[in-house]
Structure formats: C-alpha cells, structure tokens
Amino acid sequence: MAKLVPKIYPNDINQNTPIGVSYPFTVGSVKQNYVTTNQIHDNLRNLCLTMKGERPMQPDFGCDLYHLLFEPINDELLSQASRKAIKNAVQLWMPYVQIDNVTVTSNKDEYYVLVEVTYSVDGWPAENALNLTVRI
C-alpha cells in the first residue's frame, strides 16, 4: 500500500519568514503565520466571512453567506445554499482547496448559525475543519 507523503511548501522551509497575516486581526499588533497550512486556513475563513462587494477594487471577492442568513428559508435550503455559495467562492479564489462537506446548524433560541466547512488540500494527509459562528 502506498504511503501518502505530505507536500512540503517552499515557504515552510525558512521558519523565520512570515507567510501572511493571522486571524483574528488585533489592533496594535500583527500576528503572522509562518506555516502555509495555517495561512490557507485563515485565507479560507477570510473568504467565507467577507461579503461580496465589501472589498474595494475586488467586488467579486467573498461569499454570500450573510445574504443567505436573512432569507426566509428552512434549515435544509440554508444548508444547500450555503454549500453552493462556499464552493463557488472557493472554486474562484482558492482553486487548490477542495470543499468536502458544509454543515449548517442553527439555534433559533440563541440566534446564531454555525457553519462547519470540512476541506482538504492536495498533499495534506488529513481533512481540516473550519468552524464559523455567525450571530444574528
């Protein structure tokens, strides 16, 4: 049986060179990522939490999750629409990421929606999960 060898990104070789800005953003200090896999995770979070039209000079950047939250649809339709919105945004802006599953859970008593995105990247040995909690 073949063994999956993790992909080594060239930027990960030098541990002293930051790759990008880490999430969450804090005022006054800049946290940075030094590993490509962490930066991919933060980039995916940024893509999902940005509304289309919010970013100057790139009106198509982002995802339509916030627009879907206020539509009068049931949980199943919200889950299907969220899955489609996230897959379309990732396919356009992060084609090296494959979305494996999108699960949407809503709690009407506490007014929040939890979106869990399970994704994989070529060369990674395991699935990764991104949890986004949106309070309405």
VODO-169693 format. One record per residue (C-alpha): residue number from 1; residue in three letters; chain; y, z, x negated. Coordinates in pm, 1 decimal. Last residue first. Layout:
N
<num:NUM, residuo:ALA, cadena:A, yy:Y, zz:Z, xx:X>
...
//
This chain:
136
<num:136, residuo:ILE, cadena:A, yy:3725.9, zz:1402.8, xx:2774.3>
<num:135, residuo:ARG, cadena:A, yy:3555.8, zz:1531.0, xx:2462.6>
<num:134, residuo:VAL, cadena:A, yy:3382.2, zz:1276.0, xx:2240.6>
<num:133, residuo:THR, cadena:A, yy:3102.2, zz:1401.2, xx:2021.3>
<num:132, residuo:LEU, cadena:A, yy:2974.2, zz:1152.5, xx:1764.7>
<num:131, residuo:ASN, cadena:A, yy:2643.0, zz:1214.1, xx:1592.2>
<num:130, residuo:LEU, cadena:A, yy:2535.2, zz:970.9, xx:1319.9>
<num:129, residuo:ALA, cadena:A, yy:2169.7, zz:954.2, xx:1229.5>
<num:128, residuo:ASN, cadena:A, yy:2000.9, zz:809.8, xx:924.3>
<num:127, residuo:GLU, cadena:A, yy:1662.4, zz:647.4, xx:909.2>
<num:126, residuo:ALA, cadena:A, yy:1458.6, zz:676.9, xx:591.2>
<num:125, residuo:PRO, cadena:A, yy:1384.8, zz:498.1, xx:261.6>
<num:124, residuo:TRP, cadena:A, yy:1717.4, zz:321.2, xx:227.9>
<num:123, residuo:GLY, cadena:A, yy:1690.5, zz:-23.8, xx:72.4>
<num:122, residuo:ASP, cadena:A, yy:1838.3, zz:-218.7, xx:360.3>
<num:121, residuo:VAL, cadena:A, yy:2047.3, zz:12.5, xx:574.9>
<num:120, residuo:SER, cadena:A, yy:1928.8, zz:205.2, xx:877.1>
<num:119, residuo:TYR, cadena:A, yy:2088.4, zz:338.8, xx:1191.7>
<num:118, residuo:THR, cadena:A, yy:2043.1, zz:602.0, xx:1458.7>
<num:117, residuo:VAL, cadena:A, yy:2356.8, zz:645.5, xx:1665.4>
<num:116, residuo:GLU, cadena:A, yy:2396.3, zz:957.8, xx:1876.7>
<num:115, residuo:VAL, cadena:A, yy:2677.9, zz:958.2, xx:2131.0>
<num:114, residuo:LEU, cadena:A, yy:2758.1, zz:1293.7, xx:2288.0>
<num:113, residuo:VAL, cadena:A, yy:2991.1, zz:1285.9, xx:2587.8>
<num:112, residuo:TYR, cadena:A, yy:3203.7, zz:1583.7, xx:2677.6>
<num:111, residuo:TYR, cadena:A, yy:3346.7, zz:1749.8, xx:2983.8>
<num:110, residuo:GLU, cadena:A, yy:3186.5, zz:2097.3, xx:2975.1>
<num:109, residuo:ASP, cadena:A, yy:3031.9, zz:2078.0, xx:3322.1>
<num:108, residuo:LYS, cadena:A, yy:2988.3, zz:1699.7, xx:3315.2>
<num:107, residuo:ASN, cadena:A, yy:2769.6, zz:1707.7, xx:3007.5>
<num:106, residuo:SER, cadena:A, yy:2695.6, zz:1355.1, xx:2894.7>
<num:105, residuo:THR, cadena:A, yy:2423.0, zz:1226.2, xx:2667.1>
<num:104, residuo:VAL, cadena:A, yy:2434.7, zz:878.1, xx:2514.1>
<num:103, residuo:THR, cadena:A, yy:2158.7, zz:760.3, xx:2281.8>
<num:102, residuo:VAL, cadena:A, yy:2201.0, zz:457.5, xx:2056.5>
<num:101, residuo:ASN, cadena:A, yy:1899.2, zz:332.5, xx:1861.0>
<num:100, residuo:ASP, cadena:A, yy:1810.3, zz:122.7, xx:1557.1>
<num:99, residuo:ILE, cadena:A, yy:2152.8, zz:-10.4, xx:1459.8>
<num:98, residuo:GLN, cadena:A, yy:2109.3, zz:-217.6, xx:1142.9>
<num:97, residuo:VAL, cadena:A, yy:2381.1, zz:-181.8, xx:879.0>
<num:96, residuo:TYR, cadena:A, yy:2443.6, zz:-464.0, xx:626.7>
<num:95, residuo:PRO, cadena:A, yy:2651.8, zz:-651.2, xx:887.8>
<num:94, residuo:MET, cadena:A, yy:2926.7, zz:-384.3, xx:881.2>
<num:93, residuo:TRP, cadena:A, yy:3234.4, zz:-535.5, xx:1049.7>
<num:92, residuo:LEU, cadena:A, yy:3101.2, zz:-796.3, xx:1296.2>
<num:91, residuo:GLN, cadena:A, yy:2746.4, zz:-670.7, xx:1351.7>
<num:90, residuo:VAL, cadena:A, yy:2870.4, zz:-312.5, xx:1354.1>
<num:89, residuo:ALA, cadena:A, yy:3126.4, zz:-387.4, xx:1627.1>
<num:88, residuo:ASN, cadena:A, yy:2876.3, zz:-579.8, xx:1841.2>
<num:87, residuo:LYS, cadena:A, yy:2606.0, zz:-314.2, xx:1799.5>
<num:86, residuo:ILE, cadena:A, yy:2848.2, zz:-34.8, xx:1891.7>
<num:85, residuo:ALA, cadena:A, yy:2974.0, zz:-209.0, xx:2205.7>
<num:84, residuo:LYS, cadena:A, yy:2622.8, zz:-309.7, xx:2317.3>
<num:83, residuo:ARG, cadena:A, yy:2482.6, zz:41.8, xx:2272.6>
<num:82, residuo:SER, cadena:A, yy:2783.5, zz:189.6, xx:2450.1>
<num:81, residuo:ALA, cadena:A, yy:2737.3, zz:-49.8, xx:2744.3>
<num:80, residuo:GLN, cadena:A, yy:2367.8, zz:38.1, xx:2772.8>
<num:79, residuo:SER, cadena:A, yy:2431.4, zz:413.0, xx:2750.7>
<num:78, residuo:LEU, cadena:A, yy:2720.0, zz:400.1, xx:2997.2>
<num:77, residuo:LEU, cadena:A, yy:2502.7, zz:197.1, xx:3235.6>
<num:76, residuo:GLU, cadena:A, yy:2232.2, zz:463.0, xx:3219.7>
<num:75, residuo:ASP, cadena:A, yy:2478.1, zz:751.1, xx:3255.6>
<num:74, residuo:ASN, cadena:A, yy:2640.7, zz:616.4, xx:3571.8>
<num:73, residuo:ILE, cadena:A, yy:2955.3, zz:408.2, xx:3591.1>
<num:72, residuo:PRO, cadena:A, yy:3310.5, zz:487.7, xx:3697.2>
<num:71, residuo:GLU, cadena:A, yy:3476.4, zz:374.7, xx:3371.7>
<num:70, residuo:PHE, cadena:A, yy:3669.0, zz:636.8, xx:3177.9>
<num:69, residuo:LEU, cadena:A, yy:3425.6, zz:671.6, xx:2891.1>
<num:68, residuo:LEU, cadena:A, yy:3386.2, zz:296.5, xx:2847.2>
<num:67, residuo:HIS, cadena:A, yy:3738.6, zz:247.1, xx:2715.0>
<num:66, residuo:TYR, cadena:A, yy:3681.0, zz:516.8, xx:2454.9>
<num:65, residuo:LEU, cadena:A, yy:3364.8, zz:346.6, xx:2329.1>
<num:64, residuo:ASP, cadena:A, yy:3523.0, zz:2.7, xx:2284.4>
<num:63, residuo:CYS, cadena:A, yy:3464.9, zz:-19.5, xx:1909.7>
<num:62, residuo:GLY, cadena:A, yy:3690.7, zz:-85.9, xx:1616.9>
<num:61, residuo:PHE, cadena:A, yy:3855.0, zz:-367.6, xx:1427.9>
<num:60, residuo:ASP, cadena:A, yy:3952.8, zz:-660.6, xx:1650.0>
<num:59, residuo:PRO, cadena:A, yy:4328.2, zz:-591.6, xx:1629.7>
<num:58, residuo:GLN, cadena:A, yy:4333.1, zz:-598.9, xx:1248.4>
<num:57, residuo:MET, cadena:A, yy:4700.7, zz:-617.2, xx:1142.8>
<num:56, residuo:PRO, cadena:A, yy:4760.8, zz:-261.0, xx:1258.3>
<num:55, residuo:ARG, cadena:A, yy:4453.8, zz:-60.4, xx:1365.4>
<num:54, residuo:GLU, cadena:A, yy:4453.7, zz:61.2, xx:1724.5>
<num:53, residuo:GLY, cadena:A, yy:4383.9, zz:-276.3, xx:1885.5>
<num:52, residuo:LYS, cadena:A, yy:4016.4, zz:-199.5, xx:1932.0>
<num:51, residuo:MET, cadena:A, yy:3967.5, zz:175.2, xx:1945.7>
<num:50, residuo:THR, cadena:A, yy:3856.2, zz:353.9, xx:1630.0>
<num:49, residuo:LEU, cadena:A, yy:3584.6, zz:619.8, xx:1668.3>
<num:48, residuo:CYS, cadena:A, yy:3291.1, zz:382.5, xx:1615.2>
<num:47, residuo:LEU, cadena:A, yy:3438.6, zz:213.2, xx:1307.2>
<num:46, residuo:ASN, cadena:A, yy:3540.7, zz:544.2, xx:1147.5>
<num:45, residuo:ARG, cadena:A, yy:3192.1, zz:689.9, xx:1201.1>
<num:44, residuo:LEU, cadena:A, yy:3036.8, zz:377.0, xx:1049.8>
<num:43, residuo:ASN, cadena:A, yy:3270.1, zz:398.8, xx:750.0>
<num:42, residuo:ASP, cadena:A, yy:3180.9, zz:766.4, xx:703.6>
<num:41, residuo:HIS, cadena:A, yy:2807.3, zz:691.2, xx:698.3>
<num:40, residuo:ILE, cadena:A, yy:2857.5, zz:393.9, xx:464.4>
<num:39, residuo:GLN, cadena:A, yy:3060.3, zz:619.5, xx:233.8>
<num:38, residuo:ASN, cadena:A, yy:2783.6, zz:877.8, xx:222.8>
<num:37, residuo:THR, cadena:A, yy:2529.4, zz:608.4, xx:133.2>
<num:36, residuo:THR, cadena:A, yy:2755.7, zz:473.4, xx:-140.8>
<num:35, residuo:VAL, cadena:A, yy:2779.4, zz:804.6, xx:-328.4>
<num:34, residuo:TYR, cadena:A, yy:3101.7, zz:940.7, xx:-482.4>
<num:33, residuo:ASN, cadena:A, yy:3284.3, zz:1004.1, xx:-158.1>
<num:32, residuo:GLN, cadena:A, yy:3637.8, zz:1137.7, xx:-169.3>
<num:31, residuo:LYS, cadena:A, yy:3820.9, zz:1425.0, xx:-8.4>
<num:30, residuo:VAL, cadena:A, yy:4195.3, zz:1376.4, xx:-17.8>
<num:29, residuo:SER, cadena:A, yy:4403.6, zz:1686.3, xx:8.8>
<num:28, residuo:GLY, cadena:A, yy:4736.2, zz:1754.9, xx:178.7>
<num:27, residuo:VAL, cadena:A, yy:4636.8, zz:1669.0, xx:533.3>
<num:26, residuo:THR, cadena:A, yy:4263.6, zz:1652.4, xx:587.1>
<num:25, residuo:PHE, cadena:A, yy:4064.4, zz:1347.4, xx:685.3>
<num:24, residuo:PRO, cadena:A, yy:3719.8, zz:1423.3, xx:816.4>
<num:23, residuo:TYR, cadena:A, yy:3563.7, zz:1208.9, xx:670.1>
<num:22, residuo:SER, cadena:A, yy:3555.3, zz:1104.3, xx:306.4>
<num:21, residuo:VAL, cadena:A, yy:3774.0, zz:845.6, xx:136.3>
<num:20, residuo:GLY, cadena:A, yy:3610.7, zz:583.8, xx:-81.1>
<num:19, residuo:ILE, cadena:A, yy:3395.0, zz:500.5, xx:-380.9>
<num:18, residuo:PRO, cadena:A, yy:3502.2, zz:772.9, xx:-624.1>
<num:17, residuo:THR, cadena:A, yy:3418.5, zz:716.9, xx:-990.4>
<num:16, residuo:ASN, cadena:A, yy:3293.5, zz:1022.3, xx:-1180.8>
<num:15, residuo:GLN, cadena:A, yy:2924.1, zz:983.0, xx:-1086.7>
<num:14, residuo:ASN, cadena:A, yy:2900.2, zz:641.8, xx:-1255.1>
<num:13, residuo:ILE, cadena:A, yy:2571.0, zz:484.8, xx:-1145.3>
<num:12, residuo:ASP, cadena:A, yy:2646.8, zz:505.6, xx:-773.5>
<num:11, residuo:ASN, cadena:A, yy:2883.7, zz:206.5, xx:-779.3>
<num:10, residuo:PRO, cadena:A, yy:2600.7, zz:-27.0, xx:-883.0>
<num:9, residuo:TYR, cadena:A, yy:2401.8, zz:59.3, xx:-567.3>
<num:8, residuo:ILE, cadena:A, yy:2045.7, zz:163.2, xx:-628.2>
<num:7, residuo:LYS, cadena:A, yy:1811.4, zz:42.5, xx:-354.3>
<num:6, residuo:PRO, cadena:A, yy:1530.7, zz:281.9, xx:-278.7>
<num:5, residuo:VAL, cadena:A, yy:1183.1, zz:169.0, xx:-379.2>
<num:4, residuo:LEU, cadena:A, yy:946.3, zz:135.1, xx:-86.3>
<num:3, residuo:LYS, cadena:A, yy:589.5, zz:178.4, xx:-205.9>
<num:2, residuo:ALA, cadena:A, yy:341.8, zz:-95.8, xx:-130.5>
<num:1, residuo:MET, cadena:A, yy:0.0, zz:0.0, xx:0.0>
//
